[in-house]
Amino acid sequence: MNIEQRLNLVADRYRNLGFKVVLHPKADDLPPFAKDFQVQVLATKDDKSVLTVAKASPSELQTDTDVARYAEIIDGQPGWKLDVFVLGADAPALPGKGDAREPADDEIRRAIADTEQMLKAGFASQAVIAAWAVLETAMRRRLVSVGRKAVYGTSPRTMLNELLSTGGFSNSEFRDLEGLFQLRNIIVHGFAVPQFQNSAVEFLIRMAKQLLEAPPQVKQTA
């Protein structure tokens, strides 16, 4: 929730109490004594009215020396009061499609090492997810190297099929990977995890390395 959404919640509180609300009032909206006030909400009704200062953080409130002046002036105005709210800073934006980039070689090696450490430590389910992520990286890289399209959002099943058709996987490897794709889905969607051997993770890592270490091929047209 961002600052403006939080401010709208404050405005809704006043409305629920029967106030008429103006968000971000301009000088023409404000009473004569407050024409130069920088307030975020004006709330009025028959018997009382409120001017509201809303800040993103306590530090922002502390550095605004005008708030104390507003309070002193409003104290002398019958039927008026000053409300002050700290709304909280905007949440950082979540990474989107445009933020996705392919990992460098050293990042891939580190991801493989981390996956192997997870497996040794007994976190087999987590290791499946981590190993599958490395495999997807390797599949995208291999497909791009032979002129096929593989980008953010390309489904794992599509990449498996493409790599089978281009010789990246044998039929038996493809069948095993299809089964492990189902295992990966069971884990990430929160279902009860069936028993599996550590060799499943080792196989995923081996397939990823096989794709990453394969010699370059002449690019094919799709």
MDAnalysis code that builds the backbone (N, CA, C; Angstrom):
import MDAnalysis as mda
import numpy as np

u = mda.Universe.empty(666, n_residues=222, atom_resindex=np.repeat(np.arange(222), 3), trajectory=True)
u.add_TopologyAttr("name", ["N", "CA", "C"] * 222)
u.add_TopologyAttr("resid", np.arange(1, 223))
u.add_TopologyAttr("resname", ["MET", "ASN", "ILE", "GLU", "GLN", "ARG", "LEU", "ASN", "LEU", "VAL", "ALA", "ASP", "ARG", "TYR", "ARG", "ASN", "LEU", "GLY", "PHE", "LYS", "VAL", "VAL", "LEU", "HIS", "PRO", "LYS", "ALA", "ASP", "ASP", "LEU", "PRO", "PRO", "PHE", "ALA", "LYS", "ASP", "PHE", "GLN", "VAL", "GLN", "VAL", "LEU", "ALA", "THR", "LYS", "ASP", "ASP", "LYS", "SER", "VAL", "LEU", "THR", "VAL", "ALA", "LYS", "ALA", "SER", "PRO", "SER", "GLU", "LEU", "GLN", "THR", "ASP", "THR", "ASP", "VAL", "ALA", "ARG", "TYR", "ALA", "GLU", "ILE", "ILE", "ASP", "GLY", "GLN", "PRO", "GLY", "TRP", "LYS", "LEU", "ASP", "VAL", "PHE", "VAL", "LEU", "GLY", "ALA", "ASP", "ALA", "PRO", "ALA", "LEU", "PRO", "GLY", "LYS", "GLY", "ASP", "ALA", "ARG", "GLU", "PRO", "ALA", "ASP", "ASP", "GLU", "ILE", "ARG", "ARG", "ALA", "ILE", "ALA", "ASP", "THR", "GLU", "GLN", "MET", "LEU", "LYS", "ALA", "GLY", "PHE", "ALA", "SER", "GLN", "ALA", "VAL", "ILE", "ALA", "ALA", "TRP", "ALA", "VAL", "LEU", "GLU", "THR", "ALA", "MET", "ARG", "ARG", "ARG", "LEU", "VAL", "SER", "VAL", "GLY", "ARG", "LYS", "ALA", "VAL", "TYR", "GLY", "THR", "SER", "PRO", "ARG", "THR", "MET", "LEU", "ASN", "GLU", "LEU", "LEU", "SER", "THR", "GLY", "GLY", "PHE", "SER", "ASN", "SER", "GLU", "PHE", "ARG", "ASP", "LEU", "GLU", "GLY", "LEU", "PHE", "GLN", "LEU", "ARG", "ASN", "ILE", "ILE", "VAL", "HIS", "GLY", "PHE", "ALA", "VAL", "PRO", "GLN", "PHE", "GLN", "ASN", "SER", "ALA", "VAL", "GLU", "PHE", "LEU", "ILE", "ARG", "MET", "ALA", "LYS", "GLN", "LEU", "LEU", "GLU", "ALA", "PRO", "PRO", "GLN", "VAL", "LYS", "GLN", "THR", "ALA"])
u.atoms.positions = np.array([
    [0.851, -1.190, 0.000],
    [0.000, 0.000, 0.000],
    [0.888, 1.242, 0.000],
    [0.615, 2.193, -0.900],
    [1.450, 3.381, -0.969],
    [0.862, 4.512, -0.121],
    [1.574, 5.646, -0.096],
    [1.182, 6.767, 0.756],
    [-0.216, 7.273, 0.406],
    [-0.494, 7.405, -0.875],
    [-1.794, 7.945, -1.282],
    [-2.930, 7.014, -0.864],
    [-2.707, 5.717, -0.953],
    [-3.732, 4.765, -0.521],
    [-3.974, 4.870, 0.983],
    [-2.898, 5.046, 1.755],
    [-3.056, 5.210, 3.202],
    [-3.789, 6.508, 3.526],
    [-3.479, 7.543, 2.759],
    [-4.156, 8.820, 2.975],
    [-5.649, 8.689, 2.689],
    [-5.995, 7.922, 1.689],
    [-7.413, 7.694, 1.386],
    [-8.118, 6.959, 2.525],
    [-7.395, 6.072, 3.210],
    [-7.981, 5.401, 4.373],
    [-8.272, 6.401, 5.487],
    [-7.349, 7.356, 5.681],
    [-7.584, 8.411, 6.673],
    [-8.828, 9.214, 6.294],
    [-8.920, 9.573, 5.013],
    [-10.084, 10.335, 4.552],
    [-11.376, 9.557, 4.775],
    [-11.322, 8.254, 4.546],
    [-12.523, 7.430, 4.748],
    [-12.961, 7.413, 6.207],
    [-12.004, 7.485, 7.135],
    [-12.366, 7.537, 8.560],
    [-13.210, 8.773, 8.849],
    [-12.771, 9.898, 8.300],
    [-13.545, 11.130, 8.506],
    [-14.930, 11.021, 7.869],
    [-14.977, 10.479, 6.667],
    [-16.276, 10.341, 5.996],
    [-17.222, 9.472, 6.819],
    [-16.685, 8.412, 7.399],
    [-17.518, 7.525, 8.219],
    [-18.056, 8.218, 9.465],
    [-17.382, 9.297, 9.875],
    [-17.841, 10.074, 11.030],
    [-18.749, 11.231, 10.620],
    [-19.084, 11.288, 9.338],
    [-20.016, 12.302, 8.862],
    [-19.384, 13.570, 8.341],
    [-18.073, 13.577, 8.172],
    [-17.395, 14.765, 7.663],
    [-17.452, 14.817, 6.134],
    [-17.462, 16.034, 5.617],
    [-17.223, 16.259, 4.197],
    [-15.720, 16.438, 4.032],
    [-15.120, 15.709, 3.095],
    [-13.660, 15.632, 3.022],
    [-13.145, 16.194, 1.699],
    [-12.073, 16.976, 1.804],
    [-11.327, 17.426, 0.626],
    [-9.889, 16.944, 0.800],
    [-9.425, 16.149, -0.142],
    [-8.035, 15.692, -0.123],
    [-7.148, 16.714, -0.825],
    [-5.981, 16.951, -0.269],
    [-5.018, 17.908, -0.822],
    [-5.693, 19.259, -1.102],
    [-6.295, 19.857, -0.078],
    [-7.017, 21.118, -0.293],
    [-6.088, 22.238, -0.758],
    [-6.625, 23.073, -1.632],
    [-5.896, 24.250, -2.107],
    [-6.257, 25.445, -1.225],
    [-5.573, 26.552, -1.452],
    [-5.797, 27.741, -0.620],
    [-7.260, 28.164, -0.630],
    [-7.912, 28.064, -1.787],
    [-9.321, 28.471, -1.880],
    [-10.239, 27.586, -1.043],
    [-9.798, 26.348, -0.746],
    [-10.619, 25.438, 0.057],
    [-10.477, 25.704, 1.554],
    [-9.375, 26.342, 1.949],
    [-9.032, 26.467, 3.361],
    [-9.655, 27.705, 3.993],
    [-9.848, 27.680, 5.310],
    [-10.382, 28.853, 6.011],
    [-9.375, 30.002, 5.974],
    [-9.816, 31.227, 6.213],
    [-8.919, 32.393, 6.098],
    [-7.649, 32.290, 6.925],
    [-7.724, 31.696, 8.112],
    [-6.538, 31.630, 8.974],
    [-5.514, 30.591, 8.504],
    [-5.890, 29.760, 7.512],
    [-5.019, 28.652, 7.111],
    [-4.692, 28.670, 5.624],
    [-4.771, 29.825, 5.000],
    [-4.561, 29.891, 3.552],
    [-3.170, 29.407, 3.126],
    [-2.177, 29.566, 4.005],
    [-0.820, 29.155, 3.629],
    [-0.440, 27.790, 4.202],
    [-1.407, 27.086, 4.801],
    [-1.106, 25.786, 5.398],
    [-0.909, 24.732, 4.307],
    [0.069, 23.874, 4.524],
    [0.274, 22.717, 3.646],
    [-0.281, 21.486, 4.367],
    [-1.571, 21.252, 4.172],
    [-2.223, 20.115, 4.826],
    [-2.725, 19.148, 3.763],
    [-2.960, 17.916, 4.186],
    [-3.350, 16.877, 3.233],
    [-4.851, 16.593, 3.226],
    [-5.535, 16.939, 4.329],
    [-6.975, 16.675, 4.408],
    [-7.668, 17.855, 5.078],
    [-8.799, 18.242, 4.505],
    [-9.727, 19.177, 5.141],
    [-11.026, 18.418, 5.359],
    [-11.447, 18.317, 6.617],
    [-12.679, 17.593, 6.945],
    [-13.605, 18.534, 7.706],
    [-14.818, 18.713, 7.210],
    [-15.739, 19.664, 7.834],
    [-17.110, 19.039, 8.041],
    [-17.762, 19.457, 9.127],
    [-19.186, 19.191, 9.329],
    [-19.734, 20.276, 10.236],
    [-20.996, 20.218, 10.568],
    [-21.681, 21.348, 11.191],
    [-21.004, 21.865, 12.450],
    [-20.655, 20.975, 13.362],
    [-20.207, 21.429, 14.673],
    [-18.702, 21.504, 14.836],
    [-17.936, 20.886, 13.920],
    [-16.482, 20.946, 14.051],
    [-15.817, 20.652, 12.717],
    [-14.562, 21.092, 12.621],
    [-13.794, 20.894, 11.397],
    [-12.360, 20.518, 11.753],
    [-11.706, 19.838, 10.814],
    [-10.365, 19.314, 11.071],
    [-9.457, 19.615, 9.888],
    [-8.247, 20.046, 10.203],
    [-7.170, 20.102, 9.220],
    [-6.180, 19.002, 9.587],
    [-5.744, 18.249, 8.588],
    [-4.897, 17.086, 8.855],
    [-3.573, 17.191, 8.122],
    [-2.505, 17.013, 8.883],
    [-1.165, 16.887, 8.322],
    [-0.808, 15.407, 8.326],
    [-0.418, 14.884, 7.178],
    [-0.044, 13.469, 7.068],
    [1.370, 13.377, 6.507],
    [2.238, 12.699, 7.247],
    [3.632, 12.556, 6.844],
    [3.968, 11.086, 6.624],
    [4.980, 10.860, 5.804],
    [5.365, 9.487, 5.484],
    [6.119, 8.814, 6.621],
    [6.827, 9.599, 7.449],
    [7.667, 8.996, 8.486],
    [7.795, 9.944, 9.668],
    [8.171, 9.431, 10.845],
    [8.394, 10.310, 11.998],
    [9.462, 11.365, 11.731],
    [10.519, 10.988, 11.012],
    [11.587, 11.958, 10.742],
    [11.083, 13.098, 9.863],
    [10.204, 12.783, 8.917],
    [9.639, 13.834, 8.065],
    [8.774, 14.782, 8.891],
    [8.062, 14.230, 9.858],
    [7.241, 15.066, 10.736],
    [8.118, 15.969, 11.599],
    [9.199, 15.414, 12.126],
    [10.075, 16.178, 13.013],
    [10.746, 17.344, 12.298],
    [11.031, 17.173, 11.021],
    [11.738, 18.225, 10.288],
    [10.809, 19.299, 9.741],
    [9.500, 19.096, 9.846],
    [8.543, 20.101, 9.364],
    [8.219, 21.056, 10.509],
    [8.887, 22.191, 10.525],
    [8.704, 23.153, 11.613],
    [7.371, 23.877, 11.545],
    [6.663, 23.769, 10.426],
    [5.381, 24.461, 10.292],
    [4.276, 23.810, 11.114],
    [4.422, 22.528, 11.434],
    [3.334, 21.820, 12.118],
    [3.038, 22.457, 13.475],
    [4.075, 22.831, 14.211],
    [3.868, 23.478, 15.516],
    [3.148, 24.811, 15.348],
    [3.485, 25.538, 14.287],
    [2.807, 26.817, 14.023],
    [1.337, 26.595, 13.702],
    [1.070, 25.557, 12.879],
    [-0.326, 25.248, 12.561],
    [-1.117, 24.972, 13.841],
    [-0.526, 24.180, 14.726],
    [-1.219, 23.796, 15.960],
    [-1.530, 25.017, 16.813],
    [-0.575, 25.942, 16.906],
    [-0.779, 27.146, 17.715],
    [-1.895, 28.014, 17.149],
    [-1.920, 28.153, 15.828],
    [-2.952, 28.981, 15.195],
    [-4.325, 28.337, 15.347],
    [-4.403, 27.030, 15.113],
    [-5.691, 26.334, 15.156],
    [-6.253, 26.309, 16.572],
    [-5.374, 26.268, 17.579],
    [-5.845, 26.288, 18.971],
    [-6.696, 27.522, 19.259],
    [-6.451, 28.592, 18.526],
    [-7.209, 29.823, 18.750],
    [-8.450, 29.944, 17.893],
    [-8.793, 28.883, 17.154],
    [-9.951, 28.918, 16.263],
    [-11.051, 28.003, 16.794],
    [-12.147, 28.555, 17.303],
    [-13.236, 27.726, 17.841],
    [-13.779, 26.763, 16.781],
    [-13.979, 25.519, 17.193],
    [-14.562, 24.518, 16.303],
    [-13.572, 23.852, 15.363],
    [-12.302, 24.223, 15.468],
    [-11.276, 23.639, 14.598],
    [-10.258, 22.870, 15.429],
    [-9.704, 21.819, 14.821],
    [-8.592, 21.111, 15.459],
    [-7.630, 20.616, 14.392],
    [-6.418, 20.307, 14.830],
    [-5.382, 19.779, 13.936],
    [-5.144, 18.317, 14.270],
    [-5.224, 17.455, 13.264],
    [-4.845, 16.050, 13.402],
    [-3.534, 15.824, 12.659],
    [-2.702, 14.972, 13.226],
    [-1.423, 14.639, 12.598],
    [-1.311, 13.125, 12.498],
    [-0.967, 12.637, 11.304],
    [-0.804, 11.204, 11.072],
    [0.566, 10.927, 10.474],
    [1.176, 9.820, 10.905],
    [2.368, 9.279, 10.242],
    [1.909, 8.041, 9.485],
    [1.987, 8.110, 8.173],
    [1.392, 7.073, 7.327],
    [2.318, 5.899, 7.071],
    [3.623, 6.113, 7.171],
    [4.569, 5.061, 6.812],
    [5.019, 5.234, 5.378],
    [6.277, 4.937, 5.133],
    [6.844, 5.119, 3.795],
    [6.247, 4.131, 2.811],
    [6.296, 4.493, 1.532],
    [5.860, 3.571, 0.481],
    [6.668, 2.286, 0.548],
    [5.996, 1.168, 0.317],
    [6.714, -0.104, 0.214],
    [7.566, -0.096, -1.048],
    [8.764, -0.669, -0.994],
    [9.586, -0.709, -2.206],
    [8.894, -1.500, -3.300],
    [9.065, -1.046, -4.513],
    [8.429, -1.731, -5.641],
    [8.992, -3.135, -5.798],
    [8.114, -4.081, -6.063],
    [8.567, -5.442, -6.305],
    [9.203, -5.531, -7.683],
    [10.217, -6.375, -7.812],
    [10.830, -6.502, -9.131],
    [9.836, -7.036, -10.150],
    [9.886, -6.508, -11.337],
    [8.984, -6.941, -12.396],
    [9.742, -7.589, -13.529],
    [9.022, -7.825, -14.603],
    [9.607, -8.495, -15.760],
    [10.836, -7.758, -16.269],
    [10.760, -6.416, -16.266],
    [11.873, -5.631, -16.786],
    [13.129, -5.722, -15.944],
    [12.990, -6.190, -14.678],
    [14.155, -6.306, -13.799],
    [14.865, -7.648, -13.939],
    [14.245, -8.597, -14.653],
    [14.827, -9.937, -14.759],
    [16.015, -9.917, -15.725],
    [17.113, -10.516, -15.303],
    [18.287, -10.636, -16.164],
    [18.849, -12.038, -16.017],
    [19.566, -12.473, -17.017],
    [20.186, -13.791, -16.952],
    [21.410, -13.740, -16.037],
    [21.611, -14.769, -15.213],
    [22.762, -14.768, -14.313],
    [24.073, -14.977, -15.063],
    [25.132, -14.425, -14.500],
    [26.470, -14.623, -15.056],
    [26.979, -16.012, -14.675],
    [28.069, -16.429, -15.312],
    [28.614, -17.771, -15.068],
    [28.927, -17.998, -13.591],
    [29.530, -16.994, -12.938],
    [29.892, -17.186, -11.532],
    [28.647, -17.288, -10.653],
    [27.574, -16.612, -11.032],
    [26.326, -16.717, -10.272],
    [25.709, -18.105, -10.430],
    [25.823, -18.671, -11.615],
    [25.310, -20.027, -11.836],
    [26.117, -21.035, -11.025],
    [27.431, -20.887, -11.042],
    [28.278, -21.808, -10.259],
    [27.949, -21.710, -8.772],
    [27.722, -20.492, -8.307],
    [27.381, -20.309, -6.893],
    [26.022, -20.929, -6.575],
    [25.066, -20.792, -7.498],
    [23.736, -21.382, -7.288],
    [23.824, -22.904, -7.218],
    [24.666, -23.493, -8.056],
    [24.850, -24.949, -8.023],
    [25.477, -25.369, -6.695],
    [26.498, -24.633, -6.262],
    [27.152, -24.953, -4.986],
    [26.177, -24.814, -3.821],
    [25.348, -23.773, -3.848],
    [24.358, -23.578, -2.782],
    [23.353, -24.725, -2.757],
    [22.955, -25.178, -3.944],
    [22.001, -26.289, -4.034],
    [22.605, -27.562, -3.453],
    [23.853, -27.815, -3.776],
    [24.528, -29.005, -3.245],
    [24.653, -28.932, -1.723],
    [24.879, -27.725, -1.201],
    [24.962, -27.555, 0.250],
    [23.609, -27.806, 0.914],
    [22.533, -27.329, 0.279],
    [21.185, -27.593, 0.799],
    [20.937, -29.086, 0.912],
    [21.321, -29.802, -0.132],
    [21.088, -31.244, -0.159],
    [21.873, -31.936, 0.954],
    [23.128, -31.545, 1.128],
    [23.961, -32.143, 2.175],
    [23.407, -31.851, 3.564],
    [22.781, -30.670, 3.708],
    [22.246, -30.268, 5.008],
    [20.888, -30.898, 5.299],
    [20.347, -31.655, 4.349],
    [19.085, -32.342, 4.572],
    [17.853, -31.604, 4.094],
    [18.042, -30.487, 3.382],
    [16.902, -29.727, 2.870],
    [16.613, -30.157, 1.433],
    [16.125, -31.387, 1.300],
    [15.978, -31.977, -0.031],
    [14.916, -31.274, -0.868],
    [13.770, -30.944, -0.265],
    [12.704, -30.287, -1.034],
    [13.163, -28.927, -1.550],
    [13.821, -28.163, -0.681],
    [14.327, -26.858, -1.101],
    [15.386, -27.013, -2.185],
    [16.167, -28.083, -2.082],
    [17.204, -28.330, -3.086],
    [16.593, -28.645, -4.448],
    [15.437, -29.316, -4.460],
    [14.752, -29.582, -5.733],
    [14.402, -28.266, -6.423],
    [13.838, -27.325, -5.666],
    [13.439, -26.039, -6.247],
    [14.663, -25.283, -6.752],
    [15.722, -25.269, -5.942],
    [16.936, -24.559, -6.336],
    [17.576, -25.201, -7.561],
    [17.593, -26.536, -7.592],
    [18.187, -27.235, -8.735],
    [17.364, -27.001, -9.993],
    [16.043, -26.977, -9.840],
    [15.197, -26.727, -11.012],
    [15.417, -25.317, -11.547],
    [15.627, -24.356, -10.652],
    [15.900, -22.987, -11.092],
    [17.181, -22.928, -11.920],
    [18.207, -23.642, -11.468],
    [19.461, -23.686, -12.232],
    [19.227, -24.350, -13.586],
    [18.426, -25.412, -13.587],
    [18.132, -26.098, -14.849],
    [17.416, -25.163, -15.822],
    [16.469, -24.373, -15.327],
    [15.771, -23.438, -16.219],
    [16.743, -22.425, -16.815],
    [17.676, -21.945, -16.003],
    [18.707, -21.042, -16.518],
    [19.483, -21.711, -17.646],
    [19.885, -22.952, -17.397],
    [20.669, -23.687, -18.394],
    [19.851, -23.948, -19.661],
    [18.568, -24.258, -19.505],
    [17.722, -24.514, -20.674],
    [17.570, -23.258, -21.521],
    [17.339, -22.120, -20.867],
    [17.216, -20.871, -21.631],
    [18.505, -20.578, -22.388],
    [19.622, -20.712, -21.688],
    [20.906, -20.400, -22.319],
    [21.158, -21.313, -23.518],
    [20.850, -22.594, -23.363],
    [21.093, -23.535, -24.461],
    [20.183, -23.248, -25.650],
    [18.923, -22.961, -25.382],
    [17.991, -22.689, -26.474],
    [18.386, -21.429, -27.241],
    [18.781, -20.397, -26.525],
    [19.215, -19.170, -27.193],
    [20.438, -19.445, -28.063],
    [21.321, -20.339, -27.594],
    [22.547, -20.628, -28.347],
    [22.269, -21.313, -29.675],
    [21.093, -21.963, -29.798],
    [20.758, -22.622, -31.067],
    [19.681, -21.847, -31.829],
    [19.483, -20.589, -31.431],
    [18.588, -19.728, -32.183],
    [17.129, -19.825, -31.824],
    [16.816, -20.478, -30.720],
    [15.427, -20.565, -30.277],
    [15.135, -19.457, -29.270],
    [13.869, -19.128, -29.127],
    [13.471, -18.072, -28.203],
    [13.226, -18.662, -26.822],
    [13.878, -18.089, -25.820],
    [13.671, -18.506, -24.430],
    [13.932, -17.289, -23.561],
    [12.860, -16.736, -22.997],
    [12.962, -15.491, -22.244],
    [12.184, -15.624, -20.940],
    [12.138, -14.521, -20.184],
    [11.306, -14.461, -18.983],
    [9.877, -14.855, -19.366],
    [9.325, -15.838, -18.671],
    [7.958, -16.260, -18.948],
    [7.840, -17.477, -19.842],
    [8.932, -17.889, -20.500],
    [8.878, -19.122, -21.294],
    [8.689, -20.296, -20.342],
    [7.681, -21.118, -20.577],
    [7.354, -22.172, -19.616],
    [8.398, -23.287, -19.642],
    [8.640, -23.925, -18.494],
    [9.586, -25.043, -18.448],
    [9.206, -26.163, -19.412],
    [7.913, -26.461, -19.523],
    [7.501, -27.552, -20.411],
    [7.842, -27.229, -21.864],
    [7.645, -25.973, -22.256],
    [8.012, -25.571, -23.615],
    [9.498, -25.778, -23.849],
    [10.312, -25.392, -22.867],
    [11.759, -25.543, -23.024],
    [12.166, -27.010, -23.059],
    [11.528, -27.840, -22.242],
    [11.823, -29.274, -22.279],
    [11.541, -29.847, -23.666],
    [10.383, -29.495, -24.214],
    [10.014, -30.007, -25.539],
    [10.984, -29.519, -26.614],
    [11.354, -28.234, -26.527],
    [12.286, -27.671, -27.515],
    [13.640, -28.375, -27.443],
    [14.106, -28.629, -26.230],
    [15.421, -29.253, -26.082],
    [15.406, -30.717, -26.496],
    [14.282, -31.372, -26.324],
    [14.171, -32.740, -26.836],
    [14.272, -32.727, -28.357],
    [13.593, -31.768, -28.982],
    [13.582, -31.722, -30.451],
    [14.918, -31.286, -31.030],
    [15.720, -30.530, -30.248],
    [17.018, -30.071, -30.759],
    [18.172, -30.943, -30.296],
    [17.866, -32.045, -29.613],
    [18.920, -32.961, -29.190],
    [19.581, -32.609, -27.877],
    [18.995, -31.671, -27.145],
    [19.573, -31.303, -25.856],
    [19.389, -32.377, -24.805],
    [18.304, -33.156, -24.917],
    [18.030, -34.254, -24.001],
    [17.736, -35.519, -24.799],
    [18.101, -36.648, -24.223],
    [17.684, -37.927, -24.798],
    [16.244, -38.199, -24.375],
    [15.623, -39.203, -24.977],
    [14.246, -39.538, -24.612],
    [14.136, -39.926, -23.138],
    [15.091, -40.702, -22.647],
    [15.022, -41.137, -21.251],
    [15.245, -39.959, -20.303],
    [16.166, -39.062, -20.645],
    [16.383, -37.867, -19.823],
    [15.129, -36.996, -19.805],
    [14.503, -36.878, -20.962],
    [13.280, -36.078, -21.061],
    [12.194, -36.644, -20.152],
    [12.016, -37.971, -20.164],
    [10.983, -38.588, -19.322],
    [11.271, -38.354, -17.840],
    [12.533, -38.495, -17.461],
    [12.893, -38.269, -16.057],
    [12.661, -36.803, -15.657],
    [12.980, -35.897, -16.553],
    [12.793, -34.477, -16.255],
    [11.313, -34.121, -16.162],
    [10.496, -34.746, -16.989],
    [9.051, -34.516, -16.884],
    [8.537, -34.925, -15.508],
    [9.016, -36.074, -15.023],
    [8.606, -36.519, -13.692],
    [9.073, -35.569, -12.603],
    [10.288, -35.060, -12.734],
    [10.810, -34.134, -11.730],
    [10.144, -32.763, -11.826],
    [9.650, -32.426, -13.011],
    [8.878, -31.191, -13.145],
    [7.591, -31.294, -12.324],
    [6.970, -32.468, -12.335],
    [5.775, -32.677, -11.521],
    [6.108, -32.613, -10.032],
    [7.255, -33.177, -9.649],
    [7.688, -33.098, -8.251],
    [7.898, -31.644, -7.849],
    [8.553, -30.893, -8.710],
    [8.764, -29.460, -8.444],
    [7.436, -28.748, -8.238],
    [6.431, -29.035, -9.070],
    [5.126, -28.384, -8.947],
    [4.434, -28.744, -7.634],
    [4.540, -30.003, -7.239],
    [3.937, -30.441, -5.972],
    [4.530, -29.651, -4.810],
    [5.842, -29.462, -4.831],
    [6.515, -28.766, -3.732],
    [6.144, -27.288, -3.706],
    [6.251, -26.600, -4.856],
    [6.042, -25.146, -4.849],
    [4.591, -24.777, -4.596],
    [3.653, -25.691, -4.860],
    [2.244, -25.385, -4.630],
    [1.754, -25.878, -3.268],
    [2.679, -26.363, -2.445],
    [2.348, -26.641, -1.057],
    [1.641, -27.947, -0.782],
    [1.729, -28.914, -1.702],
    [1.130, -30.222, -1.445],
    [2.110, -31.108, -0.667],
    [1.578, -32.198, -0.115],
    [2.433, -33.137, 0.610],
    [3.484, -33.695, -0.346],
    [4.729, -33.671, 0.093],
    [5.837, -34.058, -0.783],
    [6.043, -35.569, -0.728],
    [5.983, -36.244, -1.878],
    [6.246, -37.685, -1.878],
    [7.720, -37.962, -1.595],
    [8.002, -39.167, -1.179],
    [9.400, -39.528, -0.934],
    [10.173, -39.549, -2.247],
    [11.401, -39.067, -2.201],
    [12.269, -39.127, -3.375],
    [13.710, -39.209, -2.898],
    [14.565, -39.650, -3.767],
    [15.970, -39.833, -3.426],
    [16.767, -38.556, -3.718],
    [17.870, -38.402, -2.998],
    [18.767, -37.275, -3.274],
    [19.279, -37.294, -4.705],
    [19.260, -38.468, -5.303],
    [19.734, -38.591, -6.684],
    [18.881, -37.770, -7.650],
    [17.631, -37.448, -7.248],
    [16.783, -36.612, -8.103],
    [17.393, -35.222, -8.256],
    [17.862, -34.665, -7.145],
    [18.508, -33.348, -7.190],
    [19.821, -33.434, -7.957],
    [20.573, -34.486, -7.704],
    [21.855, -34.665, -8.391],
    [21.651, -34.776, -9.901],
    [20.559, -35.426, -10.303],
    [20.251, -35.556, -11.724],
    [19.933, -34.189, -12.338],
    [19.152, -33.371, -11.627],
    [18.827, -32.036, -12.137],
    [20.094, -31.199, -12.316],
    [20.984, -31.277, -11.340],
    [22.238, -30.526, -11.445],
    [23.073, -31.047, -12.614],
    [23.098, -32.370, -12.769],
    [23.876, -32.960, -13.865],
    [23.330, -32.526, -15.219],
    [22.007, -32.475, -15.357],
    [21.406, -32.041, -16.619],
    [21.718, -30.565, -16.895],
    [21.690, -29.747, -15.831],
    [22.019, -28.332, -16.005],
    [23.460, -28.174, -16.474],
    [24.373, -28.889, -15.837],
    [25.784, -28.805, -16.228],
    [25.990, -29.311, -17.654],
    [25.249, -30.344, -18.015],
    [25.365, -30.900, -19.372],
    [25.007, -29.849, -20.412],
    [23.950, -29.092, -20.147],
    [23.542, -28.047, -21.086],
    [24.533, -26.888, -21.096],
    [25.001, -26.512, -19.918],
    [25.907, -25.368, -19.819],
    [27.270, -25.658, -20.434],
    [27.689, -26.917, -20.370],
    [29.027, -27.277, -20.839],
    [29.036, -27.820, -22.263],
    [27.854, -27.954, -22.865],
    [27.789, -28.480, -24.230],
    [28.488, -27.522, -25.188],
    [29.180, -28.042, -26.193],
    [29.862, -27.164, -27.152],
    [28.859, -26.335, -27.939],
    [29.245, -25.145, -28.366],
    [28.344, -24.296, -29.154],
    [27.882, -25.011, -30.415],
    [26.644, -24.718, -30.813],
    [26.100, -25.287, -32.040],
    [25.795, -24.170, -33.018],
    [25.717, -24.544, -34.286],
    [25.293, -23.582, -35.298],
    [23.836, -23.244, -35.041],
    [23.522, -21.952, -35.015],
    [22.152, -21.542, -34.721],
    [21.196, -22.036, -35.782],
    [20.018, -22.504, -35.300],
    [18.973, -22.971, -36.195],
    [17.879, -21.923, -36.264],
    [17.149, -21.929, -37.318],
    [15.986, -21.043, -37.404],
    [14.793, -21.763, -36.832],
    [13.940, -20.996, -36.155],
    [12.776, -21.605, -35.508],
    [11.781, -22.092, -36.539],
])
